């Protein structure tokens, strides 16, 4: 997923600088959304490492 986000950021950069398709505002919004999504995914992964999932086995009688 990180590689997809990096590819999308690179595509946005190309569309903004070289082709001129995106405006500065659209580029900044797109880049912020992708970077923020990546940070949220990173924090979720780090949280999983810090607090492993506890499974409870319940026995129903």
HTML snippet that shows the backbone in 3Dmol.js (N, CA, C, O; Angstrom):
<script src="https://3Dmol.org/build/3Dmol-min.js"></script>
<div id="view" style="width:600px;height:400px;position:relative"></div>
<script>
const pdb = `
ATOM      1  N   UNK A   1       0.824  -1.190   0.000  1.00  0.00           N
ATOM      2  CA  UNK A   1       0.000   0.000   0.000  1.00  0.00           C
ATOM      3  C   UNK A   1       0.869   1.255   0.000  1.00  0.00           C
ATOM      4  O   UNK A   1       0.519   2.263  -0.615  1.00  0.00           O
ATOM      5  N   UNK A   2       1.995   1.185   0.689  1.00  0.00           N
ATOM      6  CA  UNK A   2       2.901   2.332   0.713  1.00  0.00           C
ATOM      7  C   UNK A   2       3.425   2.655  -0.681  1.00  0.00           C
ATOM      8  O   UNK A   2       3.568   3.822  -1.043  1.00  0.00           O
ATOM      9  N   UNK A   3       3.707   1.621  -1.454  1.00  0.00           N
ATOM     10  CA  UNK A   3       4.200   1.846  -2.817  1.00  0.00           C
ATOM     11  C   UNK A   3       3.127   2.478  -3.696  1.00  0.00           C
ATOM     12  O   UNK A   3       3.442   3.297  -4.559  1.00  0.00           O
ATOM     13  N   UNK A   4       1.866   2.110  -3.489  1.00  0.00           N
ATOM     14  CA  UNK A   4       0.777   2.720  -4.254  1.00  0.00           C
ATOM     15  C   UNK A   4       0.637   4.206  -3.922  1.00  0.00           C
ATOM     16  O   UNK A   4       0.422   5.031  -4.811  1.00  0.00           O
ATOM     17  N   UNK A   5       0.758   4.534  -2.652  1.00  0.00           N
ATOM     18  CA  UNK A   5       0.673   5.936  -2.245  1.00  0.00           C
ATOM     19  C   UNK A   5       1.859   6.720  -2.795  1.00  0.00           C
ATOM     20  O   UNK A   5       1.703   7.853  -3.249  1.00  0.00           O
ATOM     21  N   UNK A   6       3.052   6.112  -2.754  1.00  0.00           N
ATOM     22  CA  UNK A   6       4.226   6.784  -3.317  1.00  0.00           C
ATOM     23  C   UNK A   6       4.053   6.995  -4.821  1.00  0.00           C
ATOM     24  O   UNK A   6       4.420   8.047  -5.344  1.00  0.00           O
ATOM     25  N   UNK A   7       3.498   6.003  -5.517  1.00  0.00           N
ATOM     26  CA  UNK A   7       3.247   6.146  -6.946  1.00  0.00           C
ATOM     27  C   UNK A   7       2.228   7.225  -7.247  1.00  0.00           C
ATOM     28  O   UNK A   7       2.375   7.970  -8.216  1.00  0.00           O
ATOM     29  N   UNK A   8       1.189   7.316  -6.418  1.00  0.00           N
ATOM     30  CA  UNK A   8       0.175   8.355  -6.603  1.00  0.00           C
ATOM     31  C   UNK A   8       0.764   9.745  -6.356  1.00  0.00           C
ATOM     32  O   UNK A   8       0.432  10.696  -7.063  1.00  0.00           O
ATOM     33  N   UNK A   9       1.634   9.862  -5.357  1.00  0.00           N
ATOM     34  CA  UNK A   9       2.308  11.144  -5.120  1.00  0.00           C
ATOM     35  C   UNK A   9       3.208  11.523  -6.295  1.00  0.00           C
ATOM     36  O   UNK A   9       3.264  12.686  -6.694  1.00  0.00           O
ATOM     37  N   UNK A  10       3.903  10.542  -6.839  1.00  0.00           N
ATOM     38  CA  UNK A  10       4.757  10.803  -7.993  1.00  0.00           C
ATOM     39  C   UNK A  10       3.924  11.193  -9.213  1.00  0.00           C
ATOM     40  O   UNK A  10       4.294  12.107  -9.949  1.00  0.00           O
ATOM     41  N   UNK A  11       2.810  10.509  -9.428  1.00  0.00           N
ATOM     42  CA  UNK A  11       1.926  10.844 -10.549  1.00  0.00           C
ATOM     43  C   UNK A  11       1.363  12.255 -10.380  1.00  0.00           C
ATOM     44  O   UNK A  11       1.276  13.008 -11.350  1.00  0.00           O
ATOM     45  N   UNK A  12       0.983  12.615  -9.163  1.00  0.00           N
ATOM     46  CA  UNK A  12       0.500  13.968  -8.901  1.00  0.00           C
ATOM     47  C   UNK A  12       1.565  15.014  -9.162  1.00  0.00           C
ATOM     48  O   UNK A  12       1.276  16.088  -9.689  1.00  0.00           O
ATOM     49  N   UNK A  13       2.786  14.700  -8.797  1.00  0.00           N
ATOM     50  CA  UNK A  13       3.908  15.617  -9.043  1.00  0.00           C
ATOM     51  C   UNK A  13       4.123  15.822 -10.544  1.00  0.00           C
ATOM     52  O   UNK A  13       4.336  16.944 -11.003  1.00  0.00           O
ATOM     53  N   UNK A  14       4.065  14.733 -11.296  1.00  0.00           N
ATOM     54  CA  UNK A  14       4.238  14.835 -12.753  1.00  0.00           C
ATOM     55  C   UNK A  14       3.093  15.624 -13.370  1.00  0.00           C
ATOM     56  O   UNK A  14       3.316  16.476 -14.230  1.00  0.00           O
ATOM     57  N   UNK A  15       1.851  15.342 -12.928  1.00  0.00           N
ATOM     58  CA  UNK A  15       0.703  16.073 -13.465  1.00  0.00           C
ATOM     59  C   UNK A  15       0.761  17.559 -13.118  1.00  0.00           C
ATOM     60  O   UNK A  15       0.274  18.393 -13.881  1.00  0.00           O
ATOM     61  N   UNK A  16       1.345  17.889 -11.990  1.00  0.00           N
ATOM     62  CA  UNK A  16       1.416  19.297 -11.582  1.00  0.00           C
ATOM     63  C   UNK A  16       2.548  20.034 -12.274  1.00  0.00           C
ATOM     64  O   UNK A  16       2.329  21.082 -12.881  1.00  0.00           O
ATOM     65  N   UNK A  17       3.762  19.492 -12.188  1.00  0.00           N
ATOM     66  CA  UNK A  17       4.929  20.249 -12.669  1.00  0.00           C
ATOM     67  C   UNK A  17       5.145  20.144 -14.175  1.00  0.00           C
ATOM     68  O   UNK A  17       5.363  21.156 -14.840  1.00  0.00           O
ATOM     69  N   UNK A  18       5.088  18.959 -14.707  1.00  0.00           N
ATOM     70  CA  UNK A  18       5.498  18.778 -16.091  1.00  0.00           C
ATOM     71  C   UNK A  18       4.350  18.954 -17.078  1.00  0.00           C
ATOM     72  O   UNK A  18       4.542  19.532 -18.148  1.00  0.00           O
ATOM     73  N   UNK A  19       3.171  18.471 -16.739  1.00  0.00           N
ATOM     74  CA  UNK A  19       2.039  18.549 -17.657  1.00  0.00           C
ATOM     75  C   UNK A  19       1.206  19.799 -17.399  1.00  0.00           C
ATOM     76  O   UNK A  19       0.636  20.367 -18.331  1.00  0.00           O
ATOM     77  N   UNK A  20       1.131  20.228 -16.151  1.00  0.00           N
ATOM     78  CA  UNK A  20       0.355  21.416 -15.809  1.00  0.00           C
ATOM     79  C   UNK A  20      -1.131  21.150 -15.705  1.00  0.00           C
ATOM     80  O   UNK A  20      -1.939  22.073 -15.808  1.00  0.00           O
ATOM     81  N   UNK A  21      -1.500  19.888 -15.499  1.00  0.00           N
ATOM     82  CA  UNK A  21      -2.912  19.520 -15.437  1.00  0.00           C
ATOM     83  C   UNK A  21      -3.554  19.956 -14.124  1.00  0.00           C
ATOM     84  O   UNK A  21      -4.692  20.426 -14.114  1.00  0.00           O
ATOM     85  N   UNK A  22      -2.827  19.803 -13.014  1.00  0.00           N
ATOM     86  CA  UNK A  22      -3.377  20.130 -11.693  1.00  0.00           C
ATOM     87  C   UNK A  22      -3.024  21.568 -11.311  1.00  0.00           C
ATOM     88  O   UNK A  22      -1.946  22.065 -11.635  1.00  0.00           O
ATOM     89  N   UNK A  23      -3.946  22.216 -10.623  1.00  0.00           N
ATOM     90  CA  UNK A  23      -3.627  23.516 -10.040  1.00  0.00           C
ATOM     91  C   UNK A  23      -2.850  23.288  -8.747  1.00  0.00           C
ATOM     92  O   UNK A  23      -2.776  22.165  -8.248  1.00  0.00           O
ATOM     93  N   UNK A  24      -2.282  24.345  -8.218  1.00  0.00           N
ATOM     94  CA  UNK A  24      -1.503  24.218  -6.981  1.00  0.00           C
ATOM     95  C   UNK A  24      -2.390  23.759  -5.834  1.00  0.00           C
ATOM     96  O   UNK A  24      -1.974  22.935  -5.020  1.00  0.00           O
ATOM     97  N   UNK A  25      -3.594  24.279  -5.763  1.00  0.00           N
ATOM     98  CA  UNK A  25      -4.513  23.893  -4.681  1.00  0.00           C
ATOM     99  C   UNK A  25      -4.881  22.420  -4.772  1.00  0.00           C
ATOM    100  O   UNK A  25      -4.876  21.711  -3.766  1.00  0.00           O
ATOM    101  N   UNK A  26      -5.196  21.965  -5.967  1.00  0.00           N
ATOM    102  CA  UNK A  26      -5.549  20.551  -6.144  1.00  0.00           C
ATOM    103  C   UNK A  26      -4.366  19.655  -5.808  1.00  0.00           C
ATOM    104  O   UNK A  26      -4.538  18.610  -5.179  1.00  0.00           O
ATOM    105  N   UNK A  27      -3.171  20.053  -6.219  1.00  0.00           N
ATOM    106  CA  UNK A  27      -1.980  19.271  -5.906  1.00  0.00           C
ATOM    107  C   UNK A  27      -1.746  19.201  -4.406  1.00  0.00           C
ATOM    108  O   UNK A  27      -1.442  18.132  -3.876  1.00  0.00           O
ATOM    109  N   UNK A  28      -1.884  20.325  -3.715  1.00  0.00           N
ATOM    110  CA  UNK A  28      -1.659  20.334  -2.268  1.00  0.00           C
ATOM    111  C   UNK A  28      -2.699  19.498  -1.532  1.00  0.00           C
ATOM    112  O   UNK A  28      -2.362  18.787  -0.585  1.00  0.00           O
ATOM    113  N   UNK A  29      -3.944  19.574  -1.950  1.00  0.00           N
ATOM    114  CA  UNK A  29      -4.990  18.773  -1.306  1.00  0.00           C
ATOM    115  C   UNK A  29      -4.739  17.291  -1.534  1.00  0.00           C
ATOM    116  O   UNK A  29      -4.840  16.491  -0.604  1.00  0.00           O
ATOM    117  N   UNK A  30      -4.411  16.922  -2.771  1.00  0.00           N
ATOM    118  CA  UNK A  30      -4.127  15.523  -3.090  1.00  0.00           C
ATOM    119  C   UNK A  30      -2.930  15.011  -2.308  1.00  0.00           C
ATOM    120  O   UNK A  30      -2.986  13.923  -1.735  1.00  0.00           O
ATOM    121  N   UNK A  31      -1.845  15.784  -2.278  1.00  0.00           N
ATOM    122  CA  UNK A  31      -0.641  15.365  -1.558  1.00  0.00           C
ATOM    123  C   UNK A  31      -0.904  15.254  -0.063  1.00  0.00           C
ATOM    124  O   UNK A  31      -0.414  14.326   0.580  1.00  0.00           O
ATOM    125  N   UNK A  32      -1.667  16.183   0.502  1.00  0.00           N
ATOM    126  CA  UNK A  32      -1.973  16.115   1.931  1.00  0.00           C
ATOM    127  C   UNK A  32      -2.793  14.878   2.252  1.00  0.00           C
ATOM    128  O   UNK A  32      -2.512  14.178   3.225  1.00  0.00           O
ATOM    129  N   UNK A  33      -3.813  14.603   1.433  1.00  0.00           N
ATOM    130  CA  UNK A  33      -4.664  13.434   1.697  1.00  0.00           C
ATOM    131  C   UNK A  33      -3.862  12.140   1.626  1.00  0.00           C
ATOM    132  O   UNK A  33      -4.030  11.261   2.471  1.00  0.00           O
ATOM    133  N   UNK A  34      -2.999  12.017   0.637  1.00  0.00           N
ATOM    134  CA  UNK A  34      -2.198  10.803   0.511  1.00  0.00           C
ATOM    135  C   UNK A  34      -1.194  10.672   1.656  1.00  0.00           C
ATOM    136  O   UNK A  34      -1.036   9.590   2.221  1.00  0.00           O
ATOM    137  N   UNK A  35      -0.521  11.763   1.997  1.00  0.00           N
ATOM    138  CA  UNK A  35       0.463  11.710   3.084  1.00  0.00           C
ATOM    139  C   UNK A  35      -0.215  11.445   4.424  1.00  0.00           C
ATOM    140  O   UNK A  35       0.310  10.690   5.243  1.00  0.00           O
ATOM    141  N   UNK A  36      -1.368  12.054   4.655  1.00  0.00           N
ATOM    142  CA  UNK A  36      -2.086  11.832   5.911  1.00  0.00           C
ATOM    143  C   UNK A  36      -2.584  10.397   6.003  1.00  0.00           C
ATOM    144  O   UNK A  36      -2.528   9.787   7.072  1.00  0.00           O
ATOM    145  N   UNK A  37      -3.070   9.854   4.894  1.00  0.00           N
ATOM    146  CA  UNK A  37      -3.503   8.454   4.874  1.00  0.00           C
ATOM    147  C   UNK A  37      -2.342   7.535   5.207  1.00  0.00           C
ATOM    148  O   UNK A  37      -2.496   6.578   5.966  1.00  0.00           O
ATOM    149  N   UNK A  38      -1.177   7.825   4.637  1.00  0.00           N
ATOM    150  CA  UNK A  38      -0.009   7.004   4.917  1.00  0.00           C
ATOM    151  C   UNK A  38       0.388   7.096   6.388  1.00  0.00           C
ATOM    152  O   UNK A  38       0.750   6.086   6.992  1.00  0.00           O
ATOM    153  N   UNK A  39       0.325   8.290   6.970  1.00  0.00           N
ATOM    154  CA  UNK A  39       0.662   8.441   8.391  1.00  0.00           C
ATOM    155  C   UNK A  39      -0.313   7.688   9.287  1.00  0.00           C
ATOM    156  O   UNK A  39       0.103   7.076  10.271  1.00  0.00           O
ATOM    157  N   UNK A  40      -1.599   7.723   8.965  1.00  0.00           N
ATOM    158  CA  UNK A  40      -2.588   6.987   9.757  1.00  0.00           C
ATOM    159  C   UNK A  40      -2.308   5.496   9.674  1.00  0.00           C
ATOM    160  O   UNK A  40      -2.382   4.794  10.682  1.00  0.00           O
ATOM    161  N   UNK A  41      -1.987   5.006   8.487  1.00  0.00           N
ATOM    162  CA  UNK A  41      -1.649   3.590   8.341  1.00  0.00           C
ATOM    163  C   UNK A  41      -0.400   3.236   9.137  1.00  0.00           C
ATOM    164  O   UNK A  41      -0.336   2.168   9.745  1.00  0.00           O
ATOM    165  N   UNK A  42       0.594   4.125   9.138  1.00  0.00           N
ATOM    166  CA  UNK A  42       1.813   3.890   9.909  1.00  0.00           C
ATOM    167  C   UNK A  42       1.511   3.814  11.400  1.00  0.00           C
ATOM    168  O   UNK A  42       2.000   2.915  12.084  1.00  0.00           O
ATOM    169  N   UNK A  43       0.707   4.751  11.914  1.00  0.00           N
ATOM    170  CA  UNK A  43       0.384   4.742  13.339  1.00  0.00           C
ATOM    171  C   UNK A  43      -0.430   3.511  13.720  1.00  0.00           C
ATOM    172  O   UNK A  43      -0.255   2.976  14.815  1.00  0.00           O
ATOM    173  N   UNK A  44      -1.312   3.053  12.842  1.00  0.00           N
ATOM    174  CA  UNK A  44      -2.060   1.833  13.126  1.00  0.00           C
ATOM    175  C   UNK A  44      -1.126   0.630  13.200  1.00  0.00           C
ATOM    176  O   UNK A  44      -1.275  -0.233  14.066  1.00  0.00           O
ATOM    177  N   UNK A  45      -0.165   0.581  12.284  1.00  0.00           N
ATOM    178  CA  UNK A  45       0.788  -0.537  12.290  1.00  0.00           C
ATOM    179  C   UNK A  45       1.652  -0.495  13.544  1.00  0.00           C
ATOM    180  O   UNK A  45       1.887  -1.533  14.163  1.00  0.00           O
ATOM    181  N   UNK A  46       2.128   0.687  13.928  1.00  0.00           N
ATOM    182  CA  UNK A  46       2.934   0.804  15.142  1.00  0.00           C
ATOM    183  C   UNK A  46       2.127   0.448  16.379  1.00  0.00           C
ATOM    184  O   UNK A  46       2.654  -0.165  17.308  1.00  0.00           O
ATOM    185  N   UNK A  47       0.853   0.826  16.401  1.00  0.00           N
ATOM    186  CA  UNK A  47       0.000   0.492  17.529  1.00  0.00           C
ATOM    187  C   UNK A  47      -0.193  -1.017  17.626  1.00  0.00           C
ATOM    188  O   UNK A  47      -0.245  -1.565  18.727  1.00  0.00           O
ATOM    189  N   UNK A  48      -0.301  -1.693  16.483  1.00  0.00           N
ATOM    190  CA  UNK A  48      -0.424  -3.149  16.506  1.00  0.00           C
ATOM    191  C   UNK A  48       0.827  -3.802  17.073  1.00  0.00           C
ATOM    192  O   UNK A  48       0.734  -4.827  17.749  1.00  0.00           O
ATOM    193  N   UNK A  49       1.998  -3.227  16.810  1.00  0.00           N
ATOM    194  CA  UNK A  49       3.224  -3.780  17.361  1.00  0.00           C
ATOM    195  C   UNK A  49       3.330  -3.533  18.858  1.00  0.00           C
ATOM    196  O   UNK A  49       3.859  -4.364  19.595  1.00  0.00           O
ATOM    197  N   UNK A  50       2.825  -2.388  19.304  1.00  0.00           N
ATOM    198  CA  UNK A  50       2.919  -2.066  20.725  1.00  0.00           C
ATOM    199  C   UNK A  50       1.883  -2.804  21.557  1.00  0.00           C
ATOM    200  O   UNK A  50       2.168  -3.224  22.679  1.00  0.00           O
ATOM    201  N   UNK A  51       0.690  -2.962  21.015  1.00  0.00           N
ATOM    202  CA  UNK A  51      -0.387  -3.648  21.725  1.00  0.00           C
ATOM    203  C   UNK A  51      -0.872  -4.819  20.883  1.00  0.00           C
ATOM    204  O   UNK A  51      -1.780  -4.662  20.067  1.00  0.00           O
ATOM    205  N   UNK A  52      -0.277  -5.981  21.073  1.00  0.00           N
ATOM    206  CA  UNK A  52      -0.709  -7.124  20.268  1.00  0.00           C
ATOM    207  C   UNK A  52      -2.176  -7.471  20.548  1.00  0.00           C
ATOM    208  O   UNK A  52      -2.694  -7.233  21.639  1.00  0.00           O
ATOM    209  N   UNK A  53      -2.807  -8.024  19.556  1.00  0.00           N
ATOM    210  CA  UNK A  53      -4.215  -8.404  19.694  1.00  0.00           C
ATOM    211  C   UNK A  53      -4.321  -9.560  20.678  1.00  0.00           C
ATOM    212  O   UNK A  53      -3.650 -10.582  20.540  1.00  0.00           O
ATOM    213  N   UNK A  54      -5.172  -9.374  21.663  1.00  0.00           N
ATOM    214  CA  UNK A  54      -5.389 -10.427  22.649  1.00  0.00           C
ATOM    215  C   UNK A  54      -6.626 -11.209  22.255  1.00  0.00           C
ATOM    216  O   UNK A  54      -7.701 -10.644  22.055  1.00  0.00           O
ATOM    217  N   UNK A  55      -6.462 -12.480  22.151  1.00  0.00           N
ATOM    218  CA  UNK A  55      -7.605 -13.319  21.824  1.00  0.00           C
ATOM    219  C   UNK A  55      -8.074 -14.026  23.092  1.00  0.00           C
ATOM    220  O   UNK A  55      -7.278 -14.549  23.871  1.00  0.00           O
ATOM    221  N   UNK A  56      -9.353 -14.023  23.264  1.00  0.00           N
ATOM    222  CA  UNK A  56      -9.937 -14.679  24.415  1.00  0.00           C
ATOM    223  C   UNK A  56     -10.683 -15.907  23.931  1.00  0.00           C
ATOM    224  O   UNK A  56     -11.487 -15.832  23.002  1.00  0.00           O
ATOM    225  N   UNK A  57     -10.416 -17.019  24.558  1.00  0.00           N
ATOM    226  CA  UNK A  57     -11.110 -18.252  24.215  1.00  0.00           C
ATOM    227  C   UNK A  57     -12.176 -18.501  25.266  1.00  0.00           C
ATOM    228  O   UNK A  57     -11.874 -18.794  26.423  1.00  0.00           O
ATOM    229  N   UNK A  58     -13.405 -18.382  24.852  1.00  0.00           N
ATOM    230  CA  UNK A  58     -14.530 -18.625  25.758  1.00  0.00           C
ATOM    231  C   UNK A  58     -15.067 -20.016  25.536  1.00  0.00           C
ATOM    232  O   UNK A  58     -15.244 -20.459  24.402  1.00  0.00           O
ATOM    233  N   UNK A  59     -15.324 -20.696  26.627  1.00  0.00           N
ATOM    234  CA  UNK A  59     -15.885 -22.046  26.556  1.00  0.00           C
ATOM    235  C   UNK A  59     -17.347 -21.931  26.978  1.00  0.00           C
ATOM    236  O   UNK A  59     -17.653 -21.530  28.101  1.00  0.00           O
ATOM    237  N   UNK A  60     -18.226 -22.282  26.079  1.00  0.00           N
ATOM    238  CA  UNK A  60     -19.654 -22.233  26.359  1.00  0.00           C
ATOM    239  C   UNK A  60     -20.092 -23.639  26.738  1.00  0.00           C
ATOM    240  O   UNK A  60     -19.862 -24.599  26.003  1.00  0.00           O
ATOM    241  N   UNK A  61     -20.732 -23.740  27.907  1.00  0.00           N
ATOM    242  CA  UNK A  61     -21.187 -25.055  28.378  1.00  0.00           C
ATOM    243  C   UNK A  61     -22.675 -25.135  28.330  1.00  0.00           C
ATOM    244  O   UNK A  61     -23.250 -26.163  28.687  1.00  0.00           O
TER     245      UNK A  61
END
`;
const viewer = $3Dmol.createViewer("view");
viewer.addModel(pdb, "pdb");
viewer.setStyle({}, {cartoon: {color: "spectrum"}});
viewer.zoomTo();
viewer.render();
</script>
